[in-house]
Amino acid sequence: MDVLVIEDEELAVRKLTKLLQDVDNSIRIVGTAASVRASVQWLQNNATPDLILMDIELADGQSFEIFEQTPVESPVIFTTSYDEYALRAFKVNSIDYLLKPIKRHELEASLEKHRKLRNPAEPETGGRMAIDALVQQLRQQIQPAEYRKRFLVKHLSQWMPVEVADIAYFYSEEGVSLFRTRTNQKFSVDYTLDELEAMLDPLQFFRANRQFIVDINCVQQIHPYFNNKLKLTLKPAPEEEVLVSRERATEFKKWMGK
């Protein structure tokens, strides 16, 4: 199967290429493109690939613009960090929609879906039935999530509620999860950072690294750092440096600019 990868982060291209070939070593990456312009040029000058994996946010715009500038005959699996585009993605040849970071089992399922859609003879997979099922799946995927509004924490000998809107950041310290409020109060919570990340609105909170989840309004300054990392100045100031890895730096800047 010939696959075109449209993605503007070089590291993400390498990771996705490796993941694709680990899943199916018969897959051949026939090209890559990092922008809307480069994607249009590639599609106009090369044979139609069997499948396109396409990031939505590209260096010079959203990949939906590609479909406005040139015919796209291949089925598309969209990849992105944000789930707000799902139904729009489906309307332009999308057979699936994967949220980053892409997990192997989800990619395998998408490729299997692509295989079955190419073979309508397989029961209950081709034609209108498969399309309707995909629409329903995407609708469910973008239903507004119920995120935590407050946490109940222990303070002295009492329990008290703290509104999520009053929290500046969550962090881990010696295996314990804590958070600081905007007024610099410190509380512990009985959840891991992975669990907290799933509870919090991703438009408001970002997992900067393994130790910190930061609120968008507590980020005061963003500094370039060694090896393409970012160093954050937060308010209130934490007791240690908060760095965003180079792998997440581009995603973080997109998040801050939304």
MISE-394381 format. One record per residue (C-alpha): x, y, z; residue number from 1; residue in three letters. Coordinates in pm, 1 decimal. Each point is the difference from the previous one (the first is absolute). Layout:
BEGIN
+----------+----------+----------+-----+---------+
:       px :       py :       pz : num : residuo :
+----------+----------+----------+-----+---------+
:        X :        Y :        Z : NUM :     ALA :
...
+----------+----------+----------+-----+---------+
//
This chain:
BEGIN
+----------+----------+----------+-----+---------+
:       px :       py :       pz : num : residuo :
+----------+----------+----------+-----+---------+
:      0.0 :      0.0 :      0.0 :   1 :     MET :
:    135.3 :    340.8 :   -104.0 :   2 :     ASP :
:    -43.2 :    270.3 :    265.9 :   3 :     VAL :
:     52.9 :    376.2 :    -11.6 :   4 :     LEU :
:     74.7 :    167.4 :    335.4 :   5 :     VAL :
:    -96.7 :    366.6 :     37.1 :   6 :     ILE :
:    144.3 :    130.1 :    326.5 :   7 :     GLU :
:    196.0 :    316.0 :     86.9 :   8 :     ASP :
:    212.5 :   -137.9 :    285.4 :   9 :     GLU :
:    303.6 :   -197.0 :   -112.9 :  10 :     GLU :
:     12.6 :   -206.1 :    318.5 :  11 :     LEU :
:   -368.9 :    -87.0 :    -34.8 :  12 :     ALA :
:     65.2 :   -112.3 :   -360.9 :  13 :     VAL :
:    277.0 :   -232.2 :    116.6 :  14 :     ARG :
:   -210.2 :   -143.2 :    282.1 :  15 :     LYS :
:   -303.9 :    -50.6 :   -221.4 :  16 :     LEU :
:    209.3 :   -159.9 :   -274.8 :  17 :     THR :
:    150.3 :   -245.5 :    247.4 :  18 :     LYS :
:   -339.5 :    -76.2 :    153.7 :  19 :     LEU :
:   -154.1 :    -65.3 :   -341.3 :  20 :     LEU :
:    276.7 :   -236.4 :   -102.1 :  21 :     GLN :
:     -9.8 :   -176.9 :    336.3 :  22 :     ASP :
:   -372.1 :    -59.0 :    -46.5 :  23 :     VAL :
:     32.8 :   -113.7 :   -362.7 :  24 :     ASP :
:    341.0 :    -42.9 :   -162.7 :  25 :     ASN :
:   -160.9 :     -1.9 :   -345.5 :  26 :     SER :
:    -86.0 :    368.6 :     38.1 :  27 :     ILE :
:    210.0 :    227.0 :   -220.9 :  28 :     ARG :
:     32.0 :    370.6 :     84.3 :  29 :     ILE :
:     -6.0 :    153.7 :   -347.9 :  30 :     VAL :
:     29.5 :    359.8 :    113.4 :  31 :     GLY :
:    -23.4 :    255.9 :    277.5 :  32 :     THR :
:   -113.4 :    362.1 :      4.9 :  33 :     ALA :
:     11.8 :    259.7 :    278.4 :  34 :     ALA :
:   -232.8 :    269.7 :   -130.4 :  35 :     SER :
:   -319.2 :     60.2 :   -195.5 :  36 :     VAL :
:    201.7 :    128.4 :   -294.7 :  37 :     ARG :
:    240.4 :   -293.7 :     -4.9 :  38 :     ALA :
:   -289.5 :   -245.4 :     33.5 :  39 :     SER :
:   -185.9 :    149.6 :   -295.9 :  40 :     VAL :
:    317.1 :    -11.2 :   -211.2 :  41 :     GLN :
:     66.1 :   -362.6 :     95.1 :  42 :     TRP :
:   -354.9 :   -110.3 :    -81.6 :  43 :     LEU :
:      4.1 :    178.5 :   -335.3 :  44 :     GLN :
:    330.1 :   -155.2 :   -105.8 :  45 :     ASN :
:    -15.4 :   -358.5 :    128.9 :  46 :     ASN :
:   -210.9 :   -310.7 :    -33.7 :  47 :     ALA :
:   -295.7 :    -31.2 :    236.4 :  48 :     THR :
:    106.7 :   -178.8 :    320.3 :  49 :     PRO :
:   -211.6 :   -272.2 :    156.7 :  50 :     ASP :
:    -33.5 :    198.7 :    322.5 :  51 :     LEU :
:     92.2 :    340.3 :    144.4 :  52 :     ILE :
:     77.5 :     67.6 :    364.7 :  53 :     LEU :
:    -53.1 :    369.6 :     47.0 :  54 :     MET :
:     56.5 :    233.6 :    293.8 :  55 :     ASP :
:   -262.1 :    274.0 :     16.3 :  56 :     ILE :
:    217.9 :    288.5 :    122.2 :  57 :     GLU :
:    282.0 :     53.2 :   -251.9 :  58 :     LEU :
:    276.2 :    256.8 :    -29.0 :  59 :     ALA :
:   -199.8 :    233.3 :   -227.2 :  60 :     ASP :
:   -361.3 :    -76.0 :     94.8 :  61 :     GLY :
:   -252.4 :   -276.3 :     52.9 :  62 :     GLN :
:     17.8 :   -304.4 :   -223.3 :  63 :     SER :
:   -366.6 :     45.1 :    -99.1 :  64 :     PHE :
:    131.7 :    266.7 :   -237.3 :  65 :     GLU :
:    167.5 :   -275.7 :   -202.9 :  66 :     ILE :
:   -339.9 :   -130.4 :   -106.4 :  67 :     PHE :
:    -97.8 :    347.8 :   -119.7 :  68 :     GLU :
:    305.9 :     26.7 :   -225.2 :  69 :     GLN :
:     28.5 :   -343.7 :   -160.2 :  70 :     THR :
:   -201.7 :   -322.4 :    -32.6 :  71 :     PRO :
:     86.1 :   -257.0 :    267.2 :  72 :     VAL :
:    -93.9 :   -347.0 :   -119.5 :  73 :     GLU :
:    157.2 :   -198.6 :    284.9 :  74 :     SER :
:   -171.6 :    -86.1 :    328.2 :  75 :     PRO :
:    139.2 :    199.6 :    292.0 :  76 :     VAL :
:     73.3 :    -72.3 :    364.6 :  77 :     ILE :
:     29.2 :    331.0 :    183.1 :  78 :     PHE :
:    238.0 :     43.4 :    293.5 :  79 :     THR :
:    -11.3 :    291.3 :    241.5 :  80 :     THR :
:     27.4 :    106.5 :    361.3 :  81 :     SER :
:   -345.3 :    158.5 :     -2.3 :  82 :     TYR :
:   -330.5 :   -178.6 :    -43.5 :  83 :     ASP :
:   -210.5 :    297.6 :   -109.3 :  84 :     GLU :
:     50.4 :    -72.3 :   -371.7 :  85 :     TYR :
:   -141.5 :   -351.6 :     -9.7 :  86 :     ALA :
:   -321.3 :     44.0 :   -198.2 :  87 :     LEU :
:    158.0 :    246.9 :   -240.0 :  88 :     ARG :
:    283.9 :   -246.2 :    -49.3 :  89 :     ALA :
:   -241.6 :   -277.3 :    -85.1 :  90 :     PHE :
:   -164.2 :    205.6 :   -274.9 :  91 :     LYS :
:    322.9 :      7.4 :   -199.7 :  92 :     VAL :
:     74.3 :   -367.1 :    -70.6 :  93 :     ASN :
:     91.4 :    -86.7 :    359.2 :  94 :     SER :
:    -36.1 :   -362.7 :    101.4 :  95 :     ILE :
:    117.5 :     64.7 :    353.5 :  96 :     ASP :
:    131.8 :    256.1 :    243.4 :  97 :     TYR :
:    288.0 :    -62.8 :    241.5 :  98 :     LEU :
:     92.6 :    220.3 :    292.5 :  99 :     LEU :
:    368.1 :     48.3 :     79.8 : 100 :     LYS :
:    200.0 :   -158.0 :    146.2 : 101 :     PRO :
:   -101.1 :   -279.5 :   -236.0 : 102 :     ILE :
:    -20.1 :   -341.5 :    163.5 : 103 :     LYS :
:     97.0 :   -312.4 :   -189.4 : 104 :     ARG :
:   -328.6 :   -184.4 :     58.0 : 105 :     HIS :
:   -200.0 :    301.3 :   -123.8 : 106 :     GLU :
:    211.0 :     26.0 :   -315.2 : 107 :     LEU :
:    -41.3 :   -374.0 :    -58.9 : 108 :     GLU :
:   -377.5 :     38.0 :     31.7 : 109 :     ALA :
:     -0.6 :    290.3 :   -248.7 : 110 :     SER :
:    202.9 :   -195.5 :   -253.9 : 111 :     LEU :
:   -232.1 :   -297.0 :     41.4 : 112 :     GLU :
:   -297.7 :    229.6 :    -54.1 : 113 :     LYS :
:    166.0 :    127.0 :   -318.3 : 114 :     HIS :
:     54.6 :   -356.7 :   -120.1 : 115 :     ARG :
:   -363.3 :    -96.4 :     57.7 : 116 :     LYS :
:   -136.1 :    311.6 :   -166.7 : 117 :     LEU :
:    202.6 :    -91.5 :   -309.4 : 118 :     ARG :
:   -177.5 :   -334.5 :     -3.9 : 119 :     ASN :
:   -377.9 :     60.4 :     11.5 : 120 :     PRO :
:    -59.0 :   -374.3 :    -34.7 : 121 :     ALA :
:     89.6 :    -49.1 :    364.9 : 122 :     GLU :
:   -322.3 :    -11.2 :    202.9 : 123 :     PRO :
:   -118.1 :    322.1 :    163.9 : 124 :     GLU :
:    309.5 :    199.2 :    -88.3 : 125 :     THR :
:    -50.7 :    148.5 :   -344.7 : 126 :     GLY :
:   -234.3 :    259.3 :   -142.2 : 127 :     GLY :
:   -243.7 :    211.4 :    194.2 : 128 :     ARG :
:     10.4 :   -216.8 :    313.7 : 129 :     MET :
:    370.4 :     64.3 :     53.8 : 130 :     ALA :
:    -39.9 :    372.4 :    -70.6 : 131 :     ILE :
:   -286.5 :     34.0 :    247.8 : 132 :     ASP :
:    196.2 :   -186.8 :    263.5 : 133 :     ALA :
:    296.4 :    232.5 :    -46.3 : 134 :     LEU :
:   -219.8 :    308.1 :     28.7 : 135 :     VAL :
:   -146.3 :   -129.3 :    325.2 : 136 :     GLN :
:    345.2 :    -80.0 :    135.0 : 137 :     GLN :
:    127.3 :    348.2 :    -80.7 : 138 :     LEU :
:   -308.1 :    163.6 :    149.6 : 139 :     ARG :
:     58.2 :   -189.0 :    324.6 : 140 :     GLN :
:    366.5 :     93.3 :     -5.8 : 141 :     GLN :
:    -67.7 :    374.7 :     -1.5 : 142 :     ILE :
:   -284.3 :     11.2 :    251.9 : 143 :     GLN :
:     83.5 :    270.3 :    254.2 : 144 :     PRO :
:    185.3 :   -166.0 :    284.0 : 145 :     ALA :
:    -86.8 :     53.2 :    364.2 : 146 :     GLU :
:    315.8 :    131.1 :    160.2 : 147 :     TYR :
:     63.4 :     45.3 :    370.0 : 148 :     ARG :
:   -125.7 :    327.4 :    141.3 : 149 :     LYS :
:    139.8 :    -36.1 :    351.4 : 150 :     ARG :
:    199.1 :   -223.8 :    231.2 : 151 :     PHE :
:    -73.8 :    -81.4 :    362.0 : 152 :     LEU :
:    321.3 :     29.8 :    199.3 : 153 :     VAL :
:     96.8 :    -34.2 :    362.3 : 154 :     LYS :
:    106.8 :    318.0 :    176.9 : 155 :     HIS :
:    106.4 :    -32.8 :    363.4 : 156 :     LEU :
:   -277.2 :   -208.5 :    156.9 : 157 :     SER :
:   -263.6 :     91.1 :   -258.1 : 158 :     GLN :
:    -93.3 :    -71.6 :   -358.5 : 159 :     TRP :
:    -43.6 :    288.5 :   -239.0 : 160 :     MET :
:    -86.8 :     35.6 :   -371.3 : 161 :     PRO :
:    242.9 :    170.8 :   -236.0 : 162 :     VAL :
:   -126.4 :    116.5 :   -337.4 : 163 :     GLU :
:    206.2 :   -116.3 :   -298.6 : 164 :     VAL :
:    -15.3 :    359.0 :   -127.1 : 165 :     ALA :
:    207.0 :     99.0 :    304.8 : 166 :     ASP :
:    280.0 :   -253.1 :    -66.7 : 167 :     ILE :
:    322.1 :    116.9 :   -164.7 : 168 :     ALA :
:    166.2 :   -337.4 :    -54.7 : 169 :     TYR :
:     18.1 :   -362.1 :    109.5 : 170 :     PHE :
:    332.0 :   -169.5 :     66.7 : 171 :     TYR :
:    153.5 :   -310.0 :    151.2 : 172 :     SER :
:    249.7 :     -5.1 :    283.2 : 173 :     GLU :
:    150.8 :   -321.7 :    135.2 : 174 :     GLU :
:   -287.1 :   -204.2 :   -138.6 : 175 :     GLY :
:   -273.6 :    228.3 :    136.4 : 176 :     VAL :
:   -228.8 :    208.7 :   -222.3 : 177 :     SER :
:    -56.2 :    357.6 :    110.1 : 178 :     LEU :
:   -127.8 :    328.0 :   -134.2 : 179 :     PHE :
:     56.7 :    367.4 :     68.5 : 180 :     ARG :
:   -275.5 :    255.8 :    -15.3 : 181 :     THR :
:     36.6 :    343.8 :   -151.4 : 182 :     ARG :
:     38.7 :    131.2 :    355.8 : 183 :     THR :
:    289.7 :   -245.7 :     54.2 : 184 :     ASN :
:   -179.5 :   -243.4 :    227.3 : 185 :     GLN :
:    124.5 :   -357.9 :    -23.6 : 186 :     LYS :
:   -222.3 :   -308.6 :     20.2 : 187 :     PHE :
:     40.1 :   -370.5 :    -74.1 : 188 :     SER :
:   -243.6 :   -210.1 :   -204.9 : 189 :     VAL :
:    -51.4 :   -375.7 :    -17.4 : 190 :     ASP :
:     46.5 :    -29.6 :   -375.2 : 191 :     TYR :
:    300.1 :    -59.5 :   -222.5 : 192 :     THR :
:     91.6 :    268.1 :   -254.4 : 193 :     LEU :
:   -114.4 :   -235.1 :   -276.6 : 194 :     ASP :
:   -341.9 :    -23.8 :    166.0 : 195 :     GLU :
:    -12.8 :    375.2 :     55.1 : 196 :     LEU :
:     88.1 :     67.6 :   -362.5 : 197 :     GLU :
:   -309.8 :   -192.7 :   -109.1 : 198 :     ALA :
:   -219.0 :    196.0 :    244.1 : 199 :     MET :
:    108.8 :    347.2 :   -111.8 : 200 :     LEU :
:   -113.3 :    207.4 :   -296.0 : 201 :     ASP :
:    284.4 :    -22.1 :   -259.3 : 202 :     PRO :
:    -76.1 :    353.1 :   -116.6 : 203 :     LEU :
:     78.6 :    122.1 :    350.8 : 204 :     GLN :
:    272.9 :   -239.6 :    119.4 : 205 :     PHE :
:    309.4 :   -140.1 :   -172.7 : 206 :     PHE :
:    226.0 :   -288.0 :    103.4 : 207 :     ARG :
:    333.0 :    179.9 :    -23.2 : 208 :     ALA :
:    201.8 :   -303.9 :    108.4 : 209 :     ASN :
:    -23.8 :   -302.4 :    228.6 : 210 :     ARG :
:     -1.8 :    220.4 :    310.5 : 211 :     GLN :
:   -221.2 :    297.5 :    -94.1 : 212 :     PHE :
:   -346.0 :     75.7 :   -137.6 : 213 :     ILE :
:    -35.0 :    376.6 :    -41.9 : 214 :     VAL :
:   -296.6 :    232.0 :    -32.4 : 215 :     ASP :
:     19.0 :    229.6 :   -300.4 : 216 :     ILE :
:    -44.6 :    312.8 :    210.1 : 217 :     ASN :
:    288.5 :    -78.1 :    235.0 : 218 :     CYS :
:    256.7 :      4.3 :   -283.4 : 219 :     VAL :
:    169.2 :    339.8 :     22.3 : 220 :     GLN :
:    296.7 :    -46.0 :   -234.5 : 221 :     GLN :
:    134.5 :   -260.1 :   -245.0 : 222 :     ILE :
:    376.3 :    -18.5 :    -50.6 : 223 :     HIS :
:    197.2 :   -193.7 :   -264.2 : 224 :     PRO :
:    210.3 :   -262.9 :    174.0 : 225 :     TYR :
:    279.4 :   -242.1 :    -80.0 : 226 :     PHE :
:    -71.4 :   -273.4 :   -257.8 : 227 :     ASN :
:   -318.0 :    168.7 :   -131.0 : 228 :     ASN :
:   -180.8 :    -25.8 :    332.3 : 229 :     LYS :
:   -203.6 :    281.7 :    153.3 : 230 :     LEU :
:     38.0 :    138.5 :    349.1 : 231 :     LYS :
:   -314.3 :    136.4 :    164.5 : 232 :     LEU :
:    -37.1 :    277.9 :    252.4 : 233 :     THR :
:   -310.4 :    -73.8 :    205.2 : 234 :     LEU :
:   -193.6 :    201.8 :    253.7 : 235 :     LYS :
:     22.4 :    -87.1 :    283.4 : 236 :     PRO :
:    358.1 :   -112.6 :    -53.8 : 237 :     ALA :
:     63.0 :   -373.5 :     61.6 : 238 :     PRO :
:    302.0 :   -122.8 :    191.6 : 239 :     GLU :
:    159.6 :   -157.8 :   -308.3 : 240 :     GLU :
:     42.2 :     76.3 :   -369.3 : 241 :     GLU :
:   -292.6 :    -86.6 :   -224.6 : 242 :     VAL :
:    114.5 :   -113.3 :   -343.8 : 243 :     LEU :
:   -201.5 :   -103.3 :   -303.7 : 244 :     VAL :
:    177.3 :   -273.4 :   -196.1 : 245 :     SER :
:     97.4 :     64.9 :   -360.4 : 246 :     ARG :
:   -251.7 :   -268.8 :   -106.7 : 247 :     GLU :
:   -284.1 :    201.4 :    156.1 : 248 :     ARG :
:    131.3 :    351.0 :    -63.6 : 249 :     ALA :
:   -187.7 :     56.9 :   -326.8 : 250 :     THR :
:   -321.1 :   -140.7 :    144.7 : 251 :     GLU :
:     39.5 :    223.3 :    306.9 : 252 :     PHE :
:     41.5 :    312.8 :   -211.7 : 253 :     LYS :
:   -310.2 :    -89.6 :   -200.5 : 254 :     LYS :
:   -189.8 :    -52.7 :    324.7 : 255 :     TRP :
:    110.8 :    338.2 :    136.8 : 256 :     MET :
:   -105.1 :    171.1 :   -323.8 : 257 :     GLY :
:   -348.9 :   -146.6 :    -25.9 : 258 :     LYS :
+----------+----------+----------+-----+---------+
//
